[in-house]
Amino acid sequence: MAVATRTEVGAAATVTVDVLFACSDHDILSEGEIRTWVDLAVAHSGRSPQRSVEVAVRIVDVDEMRVLNARYRQQDKATNVLSFPAGTIDGLPEDEPQSLGDIVVCADVIIDEAREQGKVLADHCRHMLVHGTLHLLGYDHEIEVEAAEMERREAEILALRGICDPYTSS
């Protein structure tokens, strides 16, 4: 089921989040919570867009994630989250929303990681949504200084709702 909502980001900017559950084990977070965490990440990213934006979130199983990870990252295994930034569209009218891109979350991997790491499942999923959204906004963790900045921003966003820093908590 897909659900889209609009949330105010700035004066006239909104975030529209489309959510699609493409697996049977999709009760890791509700549609509303998924939208809330993407909205929160955009609003507190330090890189909030000045125009309305759209984000698609797809919750998948391990088989679909393995295929995506192999195709786009050449890694034949499932991972927790993938982000696919949309890039800019030249000539897009100012009143049309800009697509930030897609976030794909693997429910199975998130569930396994939370259990293995002793984390609250919902908090781990929230973290992955924030992480994926920051990637759409240009954050990365390929080099140490960028990783530190991204992790700090993730921790700040999670802390807004009382979630401990996932990089320092056990």
C-alpha positions in Angstrom: 0.0 0.0 0.0 1.4 3.4 -0.9 0.6 6.5 1.1 1.7 10.1 0.3 1.6 13.0 2.7 2.8 16.5 2.7 4.6 18.1 5.6 5.7 21.8 5.8 9.6 22.2 5.7 10.0 25.9 5.3 7.9 28.9 4.5 6.3 27.4 1.4 8.3 24.1 1.0 6.8 20.8 1.8 8.0 17.2 1.9 5.8 14.6 0.2 6.7 11.0 1.3 5.4 8.0 -0.7 5.6 4.8 1.3 5.4 1.4 -0.3 5.5 -1.9 1.6 6.8 -4.5 -0.8 7.2 -7.3 1.7 5.0 -9.2 4.1 7.1 -8.3 7.2 6.5 -4.6 7.1 5.4 -3.9 10.7 8.8 -2.4 11.6 7.3 1.1 11.6 3.9 2.5 10.6 3.5 4.5 7.5 3.0 7.6 9.6 6.3 7.1 11.5 8.2 6.5 8.3 6.9 9.8 7.0 7.6 11.6 10.3 11.3 10.5 10.3 11.9 11.4 6.7 10.3 14.8 7.3 12.4 15.3 10.5 15.6 14.3 8.7 15.0 16.8 5.9 14.0 19.6 8.2 17.0 19.2 10.5 19.6 18.1 7.9 21.3 21.5 7.7 20.6 21.2 4.0 16.9 21.7 3.9 15.6 22.4 0.4 14.1 25.7 -0.4 11.4 24.2 -2.6 9.0 21.4 -2.1 10.4 17.9 -2.4 9.3 14.3 -2.8 10.9 11.1 -1.3 9.8 7.6 -2.0 10.4 4.9 0.7 10.1 1.2 -0.2 10.2 -1.5 2.5 11.5 -4.7 0.9 12.5 -8.3 1.8 16.0 -9.7 1.7 15.7 -11.1 -1.8 14.8 -7.7 -3.4 17.5 -5.9 -1.4 20.2 -8.5 -2.4 19.3 -7.8 -6.1 19.4 -4.1 -5.7 22.7 -4.2 -3.8 24.3 -6.5 -6.4 23.1 -4.3 -9.3 24.0 -0.9 -7.9 26.8 -1.6 -5.4 28.3 -4.8 -6.8 27.8 -6.5 -3.4 25.9 -9.8 -3.6 24.2 -9.6 -0.2 21.3 -7.8 1.4 22.0 -4.5 3.3 20.0 -2.5 5.7 19.3 0.6 3.6 20.1 2.0 0.1 19.5 5.5 -1.1 19.1 6.5 -4.7 19.5 10.3 -5.1 17.4 11.7 -8.0 19.7 14.6 -9.0 18.3 17.9 -10.3 16.0 18.3 -13.3 17.0 21.3 -15.4 14.0 23.5 -16.2 11.7 22.1 -13.6 9.2 24.9 -12.8 9.7 26.4 -9.3 6.2 25.4 -8.3 6.8 21.7 -9.0 8.3 19.5 -6.3 11.8 18.3 -6.8 12.4 14.5 -6.3 15.1 13.9 -3.7 15.1 10.2 -4.6 14.3 6.8 -3.2 15.1 5.1 0.1 14.9 1.3 0.2 14.9 -0.3 3.6 15.2 -4.1 4.1 12.9 -5.2 6.9 14.6 -8.5 7.4 18.1 -7.0 7.8 16.9 -4.3 10.1 15.2 -6.9 12.3 18.3 -9.1 12.4 20.6 -6.2 13.1 18.5 -4.8 15.9 18.4 -8.2 17.6 22.2 -8.8 17.1 23.1 -5.3 18.3 20.7 -5.2 21.2 18.9 -2.2 19.8 15.2 -1.3 19.9 13.9 -2.4 16.5 11.8 0.8 15.9 14.8 3.0 16.9 17.1 1.1 14.5 14.6 1.5 11.7 14.3 5.2 12.5 18.0 5.6 12.3 18.2 3.9 8.9 15.5 6.3 7.6 17.4 9.3 8.8 20.6 7.8 7.4 19.0 7.2 4.0 17.4 10.6 3.9 20.8 12.3 4.6 22.3 10.4 1.7 19.6 11.9 -0.5 20.6 15.3 0.7 24.3 14.8 -0.2 25.8 13.4 3.0 28.2 10.6 2.7 30.5 8.5 4.8 33.3 7.4 2.4 36.0 9.5 4.0 36.5 9.9 7.8 35.7 13.6 8.0 32.4 13.2 6.1 31.5 10.1 8.1 32.0 12.1 11.3 29.8 14.9 10.1 27.0 12.5 8.9 27.1 10.5 12.1 26.9 13.7 14.2 23.9 15.0 12.2 22.2 11.6 12.5 22.7 11.6 16.3 21.3 15.1 16.5 18.2 14.3 14.6 17.5 11.1 16.6 18.1 13.0 19.8 15.2 15.4 18.9 12.9 12.5 19.7 14.9 11.0 22.6 16.8 8.3 20.8 20.4 7.7 21.9 23.3 8.1 19.6 23.5 4.8 17.7 27.3 5.2 17.2 28.1 5.4 21.0 25.3 3.3 22.5 25.5 -0.4 22.8 
